[in-house]
Amino acid sequence: MRLLREDNLPGFATRPFDAGFDHVDWQAEVAAALDDRHLVAWSDRADDRARFAASLQDFLSGQRGTSVLPLYGGLIDGLETFCHQLERSLPVRRLDRAVDGLHGVTAALRLREDQGPGLLARTRYIVWHDADHLLEADPDLFGHLVDALAGVAAEAEFASEDLLLIQRVLLLGGPSLARYARDESGQLRSWRRDGQQTPFWQSITGLERPQFRIETVERLRSGEPLLIDDLDLIRA
């Protein structure tokens, strides 16, 4: 692993993307990168992001015991529109327009989908397209939702006695999402505190912070090794 300078951070000097140079097995390599943490995949080319997400979703959907929950961020500008999409993907009877609470987003994310008689998904991928749309419209709400997504995933993996569910979040967006990923106070790098001395998710899971990796779409599709596997190495 090597420490990169800011001018050599993944994608901060982007190059034109040519789909003809896709690495053959890049989808499997990205899926392997999601084994141990969430992923922020960014590009300043919206068409590259769309092709990347569509191809990866198709690959992930074909894996046994796996569910893929897409969130189309271009249509998400607040809590109402976020919940509108979530309740059409999860088996929730009631979803209040709230992040927390008995019937809020956090509670909905704890539900599991049936995949047939007696079968439950063992892995869930939440693919949030154009996540920067909400980030730019309402940074605080975006942070609160990301905190819930990562927190529920950590709870299911490290603090639940139920049958193990591996939940991973893939955030797709442009340069503003990449900048947010470097923000020490943002919810890709720290748990939301809500005035508590110890953040709720840290006290529940024992993890000091959410686990996210950041890479450019171009690099992920190239099949090049991921040289940075810890956001602590990314400095502004």
N, C-alpha and C positions, 0 to 999 in steps of 0.2 A: 504494500500500500504506500502511496506517496502523497505528500501534502502539496496541494496545488495553489498557485498564486491566484489572486482574483482574476487577473487577465487570462488565466488558463483554466478557470472553472468550467465545469461541463456546460458547453453551449454558449458561454458568454461571448465567444467569437464564433458565431454560427456560420455554417457553410451552406450553399444551395443543396437541396436534397434531391437525389436522383433515385427513384424507386428501383432502377435497374441494378443498384448496388446493394440491395437488401441481402443480409446474411440469411442463409436458407433456414436455419433453426432459431431465428431470433425470438419467436413467440415462446418456445420452450425455455429459453434462457431468461426471458423476462419473468415467466412464471416461477422459475427457480429463484430469481431475485426477490420475489414476493413471499418466499417461504418464511422468512424471519422478520420481515417488516413491511410497512406500507411504502408506496411509491408516489413521488411527484414527477410526472413526465411533462416537460414543457418544450414549446417551440414557438417562434414568432410567426410560423406559417400555419394558419388554421387548417388548410387542406391536409398538411402532413399529419397534424394531430388527429384529424378525423379518420384518415386511412389507417393510422397506427391503432387507434382505439377499436375500429371495426374489425380489423384482422385479429387483434388480441382477444377481443370478446368472443369471436367465433372459435378461437382455439380453446379458451378457458371453458366455454360452454360445453365443449365436447369431452371434458374430463369427467370421469365417473365420480359421483358423490359431490358434485360441484354445482353451485347456483351462481348466476351472475345477475347482479341488480344494477341496471344502468340508471343514472340520473342525468337528464339532459339540461345542462346548466344554462344554456341559452334561454330556457323558459323559466328559470328560477331567479326571481328578483326579491324574494322575501320568504318568510316562514310559510305563508299560505301556499305558495307555488311549490315549495320544497315538499311539504306534506302531501300536496295533491299528487305528486309523483310517487312518493314513498308508499302511500296507501294503496297504490295500484301494483305494487311489487311484493309487498309482504302481507301475510295472512292476518291482518289486523282488523278487528271489529270496530274499533273506535280509535281515532287519532286526533287528540286535541291539538290545537295550533299552539303548541308549547314545546320547548326542547326537553324540559324536565317534567316530573310529575308522573302519576300512575298511568296516564294514557298519553304521554308525550312521545317525542321522537326517540328518546333514550329507551323507553319501555318497548317501543315497536321494534327497535333494532335487536332486542333480546329474543325476539320470536324466531322460530326456525321453520323452514319450508318443508313440506312433505315432498318426497320424490317417488311416491308409490307406496303401496301397502307396507307399513312397518319400516319405511326407509326415510331417513332424514339426511339432509345435506351435511356433509362433513366440512366442507369449505365453501365460504361465500366471498365473492369478490364484488365490491361496490365500486363501480366505475363512474366517476363524476366527470362528465364531459364539460368543457368550458367552465370550470370551477371559478375562474377569475371573474366571471360575470357577476356573481354574488359578492365575491371578495371586494370588487370595486364599488358595488352598490351599497353594501352594508358590511364593512369589515368586522364589526363586533359580532353580528349574527353568524357570519361565515366562521369565525373563530370558535363560537359556541357550538356550532354544528360539527365542525371538525373534531373538537374536543370530545363530543359525544360519540362520534364514529370510532375514533381511536380508543376511547375509554372503554366502550362496550367490547371492542375487540380484545383489549388487554384483559378485561374481566373474564371473558369467556375462556381465554387461554390460560390464565394464571390464577384465577380466584374463584372459579366455578366448579361445583361438584357434579354438574350435569355432563352428559356425553360431550366430549370435546368438539367444539366448533372453532375452526380457524377462519377468522374473518380478516380480510385485507382490503385496504382502501387504495384506489388508484385515482389520483387527482390529475386532471389534464387542463392545461391552460397556457397562457402566454407569459411574457416577461414579468408582469406584475405578480404572478404566482411564484415565479422564481425568486423575486425580491422578498416576498412574504416568507418564503422558506428559509431565508437567511436572518429573519427578524427574531432576535432572542426572546422577545416578549410574545411572539405569535404562537398559535396553538399547534404549529408543526414542530416547535422546539421546546415548548413548555406546556404543562397542564394549566388549565384555567383555574384561578384561585377562588374567585367569588368571595373575597374577603377572608378566606380561611387561611390559617397559618400553614397548614399542609393541604395541598390541593386534594380534592375528593378522590380523583382517580389514582393518585399516588398512594393515598392511604388504603385504598381498596386493593390495588394490584401489586404494590411494592415497587413499581417502576418509577424512576425519578422523572421521566419525561416520555412523551409519545415517541414511537420508533418509526421514523420516516427516512427514506433515501430519496435523493433528488438526482435526476439525470435528464438530458435532452432526449427528445424523441429520435433525433437523428442518430445519436450514439446508441440508443437502445436497439434501433433497427439495423445498425451496422454489425452487431454481434461482437463489438469490442468489449474486452473485460471491464467490469465496473471497478474503477480504481478507488472510488470513494465509497465507503460503506457506512460512514458515520457523519451526521451533519455537524458534529463538533469540529470537523476538519474544514468546514466551509466558513470562511471569515470575510466580513465586509471590508 
